[in-house]
């Protein structure tokens, strides 16, 4: 017998409880937003003024939040590392150097493993930002700057498991990181360089990074014969199915493709001793090494071609971009 479907909507007690959890956590973030004061600006200034790395520490659930903040800072141009407080007490404290800044997460502000690090950190004059729910705690009193989420009602039905408090700490950490980013001259291109494996990194990749150059970029003169053009296209590594054509001064004069060859054969033009300059595509679309690959992809699509010559400031070909290169880089 097939079981009866569980009730949905407000009649489903599980759905109602899940929604209650989300409401509790949303209220926690809203409360942090309302209570946040000028101390946030001081924390931003401290991060921006840091000449070393922003070292982030925390234990338990706040430790995971600390790791996330460190990763966010590093990915947006602020050198950062996560320091496990237990490992720090057994030698990893040597990772922290003068010029660094420490951000410590502890909702209670009384995490013993963090507190026992404070004298050593004070000895090397490392500024301390505390992110806590108790600004008057031992950690809060020792800190140069305190970012507090205040008292938080947990979403746990027992009132014990860190839920809303962890989320509030993470939201506050994001607010700090994004405000730091907003104050920096950090561009999409810089972000992409730190994310070469991501979709944005590929989107902001430049033509010079994937074009065919050197021996992989075929080149002939406009006086070369069709047979010479075919020979160059055939022996070029990767066989791009095209060759750039230059004039007597080395500037791009055109491009000859295997599509051009097919059209010649279909038209009965089979005299391969004729100069390629008579049959090449003149005034082809071109890109530079600094153009975005996404721009080149749009040009390939709109022009309905498979190759684009890459030229320098003097109009000389320095590479060839083939549609297969874009497919290999997962840009199409």
Secondary structure, DSSP 8 states (H G I E B T S, - for coil): --------GGG-HHHHHHHHHHHHHHHHHHHHHHH--THHHHHHHHHHH-SS-EEEEE-THHHHHHHHHHHHHHHTT--EEEE-HHHHTTTGGGG--TT-EEEEEESSS--HHHHTTHHHHHHTT-EEEEEES-TTSHHHHH-SEEEE------SSTTS-S-SHHHHHHHHHHHHHHHHHHHHS---HHHHHHT-TTSHHHHHT-BHHHHSB-GGGS-EEETTSBHHHHHHHHHHSTT--SEEEEE-TTS-EEEEEEHHHHHHHHHTT---TTSBGGGTSEES--EE-TTSBHHHHHHHHHHHT-SEEEEE-TTS-EEEEEEHHHHHHTT--
